């Protein structure tokens, strides 16, 4: 079971809010392709320009949970499957089973594998991106929402009892190493880092994406 080191807790610094956008009432998974923030909105994946805040592309793909980018393709949770999506054409080029069979939440890519949150079970699974086979499972002590790997660090979002955090955890044990506490009432669904000091967080039913400073 994950343990919390309270001495590492601090308040999250929200740098910017994007949205809500017309017709978009949910933000699920979030990822970053080096230029744009992509987020899942249920019936599609939308690309956001983080500089100007405009929505610049939309791919019609089922998208009700986590989103990831592997440097070439987008990966998108949809029910009990994970879809591999060509961002140029919007076509689904492969599909693998999701480890929690539809109870999955966050999604991120790291060194050839996918890491998938299992929301209410409070788990994160590392899976084979070709087959969907589970390679490793770590446990949290809170519900798991978004998941992100950045600079060798594994982070995940939590959202439980009206309280949300971003947490850095040990990828071997699940031990909590650092916590960023979000303001009261602010949800965290998807999570991804840009590698340059910013986390992008899905805001659930607020329809917003928030930029948070990475310590």
C-alpha positions as CSV (number, residue, x, y, z in Angstrom):
1,X,0.0,0.0,0.0
2,X,1.3,3.4,-0.9
3,X,2.4,5.7,2.0
4,X,2.2,9.5,2.1
5,X,5.2,11.6,3.1
6,X,3.4,14.7,4.4
7,X,6.6,16.7,4.5
8,X,6.6,16.8,0.7
9,X,3.1,18.2,0.3
10,X,2.7,21.7,-1.2
11,X,0.0,23.7,-2.8
12,X,-0.3,23.4,-6.6
13,X,0.3,26.6,-8.5
14,X,-2.3,27.0,-11.4
15,X,-0.7,29.0,-14.2
16,X,-3.6,29.2,-16.6
17,X,-7.0,27.9,-17.3
18,X,-8.3,27.0,-20.8
19,X,-12.0,26.8,-21.5
20,X,-14.7,25.9,-21.0
21,X,-15.3,25.7,-24.8
22,X,-18.7,25.7,-26.5
23,X,-20.3,22.3,-26.7
24,X,-17.6,20.6,-24.5
25,X,-18.8,19.8,-21.0
26,X,-16.3,17.1,-20.1
27,X,-12.5,16.8,-20.2
28,X,-11.3,13.2,-19.8
29,X,-7.7,12.2,-20.8
30,X,-5.0,14.7,-21.6
31,X,-1.7,14.4,-23.5
32,X,0.9,16.6,-25.1
33,X,2.6,16.0,-28.5
34,X,5.3,18.6,-28.2
35,X,3.2,21.4,-29.7
36,X,-0.4,20.8,-28.8
37,X,-2.4,19.6,-25.8
38,X,-4.8,16.9,-26.8
39,X,-7.8,16.1,-24.7
40,X,-10.6,13.5,-24.8
41,X,-14.1,14.9,-24.7
42,X,-16.2,11.7,-25.1
43,X,-17.0,11.5,-28.8
44,X,-13.7,13.0,-30.0
45,X,-10.1,14.0,-29.2
46,X,-9.4,17.7,-29.5
47,X,-6.1,19.6,-30.0
48,X,-5.5,22.8,-28.0
49,X,-2.9,25.4,-28.8
50,X,-1.5,26.1,-25.3
51,X,-0.1,29.4,-26.4
52,X,-3.2,31.1,-27.7
53,X,-5.8,28.7,-26.1
54,X,-7.6,28.0,-29.4
55,X,-8.9,24.5,-30.4
56,X,-7.1,23.7,-33.7
57,X,-8.1,20.1,-34.6
58,X,-10.6,17.4,-33.7
59,X,-10.5,13.7,-34.4
60,X,-13.8,11.8,-34.3
61,X,-12.7,8.9,-32.1
62,X,-14.5,7.4,-29.0
63,X,-12.6,9.0,-26.1
64,X,-14.1,8.6,-22.6
65,X,-10.9,8.3,-20.4
66,X,-7.1,8.5,-20.7
67,X,-5.1,9.8,-23.6
68,X,-1.4,9.3,-24.4
69,X,1.2,10.2,-27.2
70,X,4.1,7.9,-28.0
71,X,6.0,10.4,-30.3
72,X,4.0,9.3,-33.4
73,X,0.6,8.0,-32.5
74,X,-2.1,9.0,-30.0
75,X,-3.5,6.3,-27.7
76,X,-7.0,6.6,-26.4
77,X,-9.0,4.7,-23.8
78,X,-12.6,3.9,-25.0
79,X,-14.6,1.6,-22.8
80,X,-12.8,-1.8,-22.5
81,X,-10.2,-1.1,-25.2
82,X,-7.3,1.2,-25.9
83,X,-7.1,2.6,-29.5
84,X,-3.9,3.5,-31.3
85,X,-4.8,6.5,-33.5
86,X,-3.0,8.1,-36.4
87,X,-3.2,11.9,-35.5
88,X,-2.7,12.8,-39.2
89,X,-5.7,10.9,-40.5
90,X,-7.7,10.3,-37.3
91,X,-7.9,6.5,-38.2
92,X,-7.7,3.8,-35.5
93,X,-4.8,1.7,-36.6
94,X,-4.7,-0.9,-33.8
95,X,-6.7,-1.8,-30.7
96,X,-5.6,-3.7,-27.5
97,X,-7.7,-4.7,-24.4
98,X,-7.7,-2.3,-21.5
99,X,-6.4,-3.9,-18.3
100,X,-9.4,-3.0,-16.1
101,X,-12.0,-3.9,-18.8
102,X,-13.6,-0.5,-18.8
103,X,-12.9,0.7,-15.3
104,X,-9.7,2.4,-16.6
105,X,-8.9,6.1,-16.1
106,X,-5.5,7.7,-16.9
107,X,-3.1,6.7,-19.7
108,X,0.5,7.6,-20.5
109,X,3.4,6.3,-22.6
110,X,6.9,5.5,-21.3
111,X,9.8,3.8,-23.0
112,X,7.7,1.4,-25.1
113,X,5.0,0.6,-22.7
114,X,1.7,2.1,-21.6
115,X,0.7,2.9,-18.0
116,X,-3.0,2.8,-17.2
117,X,-4.8,4.0,-14.1
118,X,-7.6,1.9,-12.6
119,X,-9.8,4.5,-10.9
120,X,-11.7,2.9,-8.1
121,X,-9.4,0.0,-7.6
122,X,-6.6,2.6,-6.8
123,X,-4.1,0.9,-9.1
124,X,-1.7,1.7,-12.0
125,X,-0.9,-1.0,-14.5
126,X,2.1,-1.1,-16.8
127,X,1.1,-2.9,-20.0
128,X,2.6,-4.2,-23.2
129,X,1.5,-1.8,-26.0
130,X,1.4,-4.6,-28.5
131,X,-0.8,-7.1,-26.6
132,X,-2.2,-5.3,-23.6
133,X,-0.6,-7.9,-21.3
134,X,-0.1,-6.5,-17.7
135,X,3.6,-6.3,-16.9
136,X,3.4,-4.7,-13.4
137,X,0.8,-3.3,-11.0
138,X,1.3,-0.8,-8.3
139,X,-1.2,0.4,-5.7
140,X,-2.3,3.8,-4.5
141,X,-4.2,4.7,-1.4
142,X,-6.6,7.0,-3.3
143,X,-8.6,6.9,-6.5
144,X,-6.3,7.2,-9.6
145,X,-7.3,9.5,-12.4
146,X,-4.7,10.8,-14.9
147,X,-1.2,9.3,-15.2
148,X,2.0,10.9,-16.5
149,X,5.7,10.0,-17.0
150,X,8.1,12.9,-17.2
151,X,11.9,13.0,-16.8
152,X,11.9,9.6,-15.3
153,X,9.2,10.4,-12.8
154,X,5.8,8.7,-12.5
155,X,3.0,11.1,-11.5
156,X,-0.8,10.5,-11.2
157,X,-3.8,12.5,-10.4
158,X,-6.2,11.7,-7.5
159,X,-9.8,12.9,-7.0
160,X,-11.7,11.7,-3.9
161,X,-14.1,13.3,-1.4
162,X,-13.9,16.7,-3.2
163,X,-10.1,16.7,-2.9
164,X,-7.7,16.4,-5.7
165,X,-3.9,16.1,-5.9
166,X,-1.0,15.5,-8.3
167,X,1.3,12.8,-6.8
168,X,4.8,11.6,-7.7
169,X,5.1,8.0,-6.8
170,X,7.8,5.3,-6.8
171,X,7.1,3.2,-9.9
172,X,8.3,0.1,-8.2
173,X,6.4,0.3,-4.9
174,X,3.8,3.0,-5.3
175,X,5.1,4.9,-2.4
176,X,4.1,8.6,-2.5
177,X,7.2,10.8,-2.8
178,X,5.6,14.2,-3.5
179,X,2.1,15.8,-3.4
180,X,0.7,18.9,-5.1
181,X,-2.7,19.8,-3.5
182,X,-5.2,21.3,-5.9
183,X,-7.6,24.1,-4.7
184,X,-10.8,22.9,-3.1
185,X,-13.5,21.9,-5.6
186,X,-11.0,21.6,-8.5
187,X,-11.1,18.2,-10.2
188,X,-8.2,16.4,-11.9
189,X,-9.1,13.9,-14.5
190,X,-6.4,13.6,-17.3
191,X,-2.8,14.5,-16.6
192,X,0.3,15.0,-18.8
193,X,3.5,17.0,-18.5
194,X,5.2,19.0,-21.3
195,X,8.7,18.2,-20.2
196,X,9.4,21.9,-19.7
197,X,7.9,22.5,-16.2
198,X,4.2,22.4,-16.8
199,X,1.5,19.8,-16.1
200,X,-1.8,19.9,-18.1
201,X,-4.7,18.7,-16.1
202,X,-8.2,17.8,-17.3
203,X,-10.9,19.4,-15.2
204,X,-13.7,16.8,-15.5
205,X,-17.2,18.3,-15.7
206,X,-15.8,21.9,-15.6
207,X,-14.9,21.5,-19.3
208,X,-11.6,23.1,-18.5
209,X,-7.9,22.2,-18.9
210,X,-5.5,23.7,-16.4
211,X,-1.8,24.3,-16.6
212,X,0.0,23.7,-13.3
213,X,3.6,24.4,-12.5
214,X,5.7,21.3,-12.0
215,X,8.1,21.8,-9.0
